[in-house]
Amino acid sequence: MKSNYDVVIVGGGMVGAALACALGNSPLKVALLDRAPAPPSTDKEYDLRVSAITLASRALFENLGVWQGMERRRVAPVREMQVWSGEGSGSIHFNAAEIGEAALSWVIENNVIQTVLIERLHQFTNVHYLCPVEITDITLADNGAVVTLKDGRSLNAKLLVGADGADSGVRHAAGIETQSLNLNQKGIVATVTTEKPHEATARQRFLATGPLAFLPLGEARSCSIVWSADTARADQLLALDDPAFMAELQQSFGDSLGKIQTISPRAAFPLALSHAKAYTAPHLALVGDAAHTVHPLAGQGVNLGFLDAATLAEVLLDAAAKQKDIGAHEVLRRYERWRKGDNLAMISITGGFKYLFGNDLPVVSQLRNLGLDLTNAATPIKNLIMRRASGLEGDLPKLARRVWH
Ligand SMILES: Cc1cc2nc3c(=O)[nH]c(=O)nc-3n(C[C@H](O)[C@H](O)[C@H](O)COP(=O)(O)OP(=O)(O)OC[C@H]3O[C@@H](n4cnc5c(N)ncnc54)[C@H](O)[C@@H]3O)c2cc1C
C-alpha cells in the first residue's frame, strides 16, 4: 500500500514530535514514525531522564500549546545555579533575578515532554503518527524519498526528516558523515532525595573525572542527578550496591544538600560529541541528536534540537506559502545555514569545558578556579552567559520567541 506525504519524520522522540506539532494545522501532510510504541503516560515515579528546558524551548512549548499540559504534570523551575570546581576553591553563582527572569530553566522529565507533544499532535488532522513500525528500506531519489515498512506499506515523501537520534539510520542512508569525539565518558542518571531542600537551585560540581549535577525536581527534597564520569570510573560506580554508591555520591558532591537519603535505580548513557558534516541533502534534513550531540554538562542538547525543529518548520512553511518545492536543496540550505553555526558553537563550548575541568594539571586547575571566580565577579560576562544559556540570545525562529512576560 502506498501513501503520499509532504514530510515523513523518522523518530518520534522529543525533537521529532516537536517538529510534527510545529507542522500541525498546516497545508502539509505529515507522517511521524517511531519504532518504539507510544510513550507510556506519565506516572508517580520520576522518569530517570530529565531535561533542563531553556526560555527559548519554553517559548516553543507555549506557541505549540503544550506548556500548560506539561505544567499540569510536573515542571520544576530552576531559579539559581551554583557551579564549583572539585577542589572547592573556585565557584560561580547564577540567579535568574539578575537578568530579570523568574527562572533560568525548567527541569522536565523527558517522558512528560514527549507524552504531551504526542497528545497534542493527535489533535491535528494533517499529521499521522505511526508506531511502532519497522523501516526496512529508505530510498532517496531525485524527486523525493520512499520509506518502506515491514508491514508492506510504503510512504512517499517530498522531504524525509531524520529525527532518529545519535545513531541516525536516515543519516546513514543518506551517506552523511559525522565528525565525532568519543569522550570516553558515561552519564549516570538517578533520582535522589536529600536531607535539605534544593530551593529551586541546580548544583554542579566539576570533578577531575567529570561533572556531577543535581537538578531540582517538583518535590522540595528530590533531585535528578547526572554524573558524568570517565568510563572506567562510571563502570566501577555502576557495579556498586546502593549504599556504597550513595556513599561515593555523598563524598563526591559534598554536603550542600545535607545527607543523601534515598536513591532510585540507576541508568547510564555513553557520552560523545558529534556533528553531522551536512544537515541537509536534496529531499532530506536532519534535526536534533541525528545532526549533533553535545556534552550534558551545559544542559543544552535537546534545546538545540528544539530550535532545529522550530527553524525547519518555519523554513518549510515559508516555502510552502510561496509554492516552492519543500524538498529543494536551496530551501533546505536556509535551515542548515541558520542552525549550523549555533550548534557548532555549543559543541565547542561544552568540549572546551570538558577539557578545562577534566584536567589534573596544576596550572589548568589554577586557571579554572581563577576563571570561575573572575567570571563570578564580572556581572556583565555572567549575565551574558546566563542570557546565552537560557536561549535569550541569537537569531531565534518565530516559534521560539517568547509570548509571556
Ligand atoms: C545523561 C544525559 C543527560 C542529558 N541532559 C540534558 C539536559 O538537561 N538538557 C538538554 O537539553 N539535553 C540533555 N541531554 C540530551 C538530550 O537527552 C538529547 O539531546 C535528546 O534526547 C535528543 O532528542 P532527539 O529527539 O533528537 O533524539 P532521541 O531522544 O534519541 O529520539 C530518537 C527517536 O527516534 C526513534 N528511532 C530511532 N531509530 C529509528 C528507526 N530506525 N525507525 C523509527 N524510529 C527510530 C527512537 O525510538 C526515538 O524515539 C542529555 C543527554 C544525556 C545522555
The ligand as an SDF file (V2000), in Angstrom:
LIG
                    3D

 53 58  0  0  0  0  0  0  0  0999 V2000
   22.6650   11.7190   30.6610 C   0  0  0  0  0  0  0  0  0  0  0  0
   22.0990   12.7670   29.7280 C   0  0  0  0  0  0  0  0  0  0  0  0
   21.5350   13.9230   30.2610 C   0  0  0  0  0  0  0  0  0  0  0  0
   21.0110   14.9110   29.4000 C   0  0  0  0  0  0  0  0  0  0  0  0
   20.5030   16.0750   29.9250 N   0  0  0  0  0  0  0  0  0  0  0  0
   20.0370   17.0450   29.1000 C   0  0  0  0  0  0  0  0  0  0  0  0
   19.5100   18.2930   29.6050 C   0  0  0  0  0  0  0  0  0  0  0  0
   19.4410   18.5390   30.8130 O   0  0  0  0  0  0  0  0  0  0  0  0
   19.0740   19.2290   28.7140 N   0  0  0  0  0  0  0  0  0  0  0  0
   19.1420   19.0070   27.3740 C   0  0  0  0  0  0  0  0  0  0  0  0
   18.7800   19.9030   26.5940 O   0  0  0  0  0  0  0  0  0  0  0  0
   19.6030   17.8420   26.8570 N   0  0  0  0  0  0  0  0  0  0  0  0
   20.0590   16.8530   27.6890 C   0  0  0  0  0  0  0  0  0  0  0  0
   20.5370   15.6860   27.1630 N   0  0  0  0  0  0  0  0  0  0  0  0
   20.4930   15.4710   25.7160 C   0  0  0  0  0  0  0  0  0  0  0  0
   19.0930   15.0290   25.2640 C   0  0  0  0  0  0  0  0  0  0  0  0
   18.6600   13.9100   26.0260 O   0  0  0  0  0  0  0  0  0  0  0  0
   19.1100   14.6690   23.7780 C   0  0  0  0  0  0  0  0  0  0  0  0
   19.6490   15.7740   23.0730 O   0  0  0  0  0  0  0  0  0  0  0  0
   17.6790   14.3910   23.2700 C   0  0  0  0  0  0  0  0  0  0  0  0
   17.1360   13.2560   23.8790 O   0  0  0  0  0  0  0  0  0  0  0  0
   17.6730   14.1810   21.7510 C   0  0  0  0  0  0  0  0  0  0  0  0
   16.3440   14.0650   21.3130 O   0  0  0  0  0  0  0  0  0  0  0  0
   16.0340   13.5180   19.8430 P   0  0  0  0  0  0  0  0  0  0  0  0
   14.5230   13.5110   19.7480 O   0  0  0  0  0  0  0  0  0  0  0  0
   16.8300   14.2620   18.8420 O   0  0  0  0  0  0  0  0  0  0  0  0
   16.6040   12.0350   19.8100 O   0  0  0  0  0  0  0  0  0  0  0  0
   16.2090   10.7590   20.6850 P   0  0  0  0  0  0  0  0  0  0  0  0
   15.7440   11.1410   22.0500 O   0  0  0  0  0  0  0  0  0  0  0  0
   17.3500    9.8250   20.5880 O   0  0  0  0  0  0  0  0  0  0  0  0
   14.9330   10.1590   19.9220 O   0  0  0  0  0  0  0  0  0  0  0  0
   15.0730    9.4400   18.7160 C   0  0  0  0  0  0  0  0  0  0  0  0
   13.7660    8.7130   18.4140 C   0  0  0  0  0  0  0  0  0  0  0  0
   13.9040    8.0750   17.1540 O   0  0  0  0  0  0  0  0  0  0  0  0
   13.4050    6.7620   17.2460 C   0  0  0  0  0  0  0  0  0  0  0  0
   14.1090    5.9450   16.2420 N   0  0  0  0  0  0  0  0  0  0  0  0
   15.4430    5.6810   16.1840 C   0  0  0  0  0  0  0  0  0  0  0  0
   15.7060    4.9040   15.1110 N   0  0  0  0  0  0  0  0  0  0  0  0
   14.5200    4.6750   14.4850 C   0  0  0  0  0  0  0  0  0  0  0  0
   14.1460    3.9190   13.3340 C   0  0  0  0  0  0  0  0  0  0  0  0
   15.0420    3.2510   12.5910 N   0  0  0  0  0  0  0  0  0  0  0  0
   12.8460    3.8850   12.9770 N   0  0  0  0  0  0  0  0  0  0  0  0
   11.9110    4.5580   13.7050 C   0  0  0  0  0  0  0  0  0  0  0  0
   12.2160    5.2790   14.8190 N   0  0  0  0  0  0  0  0  0  0  0  0
   13.5060    5.3310   15.1940 C   0  0  0  0  0  0  0  0  0  0  0  0
   13.6690    6.3320   18.6790 C   0  0  0  0  0  0  0  0  0  0  0  0
   12.7890    5.2840   19.0900 O   0  0  0  0  0  0  0  0  0  0  0  0
   13.4240    7.6350   19.4400 C   0  0  0  0  0  0  0  0  0  0  0  0
   12.0610    7.7690   19.8230 O   0  0  0  0  0  0  0  0  0  0  0  0
   21.0680   14.6990   27.9900 C   0  0  0  0  0  0  0  0  0  0  0  0
   21.6190   13.5320   27.4700 C   0  0  0  0  0  0  0  0  0  0  0  0
   22.1310   12.5490   28.3330 C   0  0  0  0  0  0  0  0  0  0  0  0
   22.7380   11.2930   27.7410 C   0  0  0  0  0  0  0  0  0  0  0  0
  1  2  1  0
  2  3  1  0
  2 52  2  0
  3  4  2  0
  4  5  1  0
  4 50  1  0
  5  6  2  0
  6  7  1  0
  6 13  1  0
  7  8  2  0
  7  9  1  0
  9 10  1  0
 10 11  2  0
 10 12  1  0
 12 13  2  0
 13 14  1  0
 14 15  1  0
 14 50  1  0
 15 16  1  0
 16 17  1  0
 16 18  1  0
 18 19  1  0
 18 20  1  0
 20 21  1  0
 20 22  1  0
 22 23  1  0
 23 24  1  0
 24 25  2  0
 24 26  1  0
 24 27  1  0
 27 28  1  0
 28 29  2  0
 28 30  1  0
 28 31  1  0
 31 32  1  0
 32 33  1  0
 33 34  1  0
 33 48  1  0
 34 35  1  0
 35 36  1  0
 35 46  1  0
 36 37  1  0
 36 45  1  0
 37 38  2  0
 38 39  1  0
 39 40  1  0
 39 45  2  0
 40 41  1  0
 40 42  2  0
 42 43  1  0
 43 44  2  0
 44 45  1  0
 46 47  1  0
 46 48  1  0
 48 49  1  0
 50 51  2  0
 51 52  1  0
 52 53  1  0
M  END
$$$$
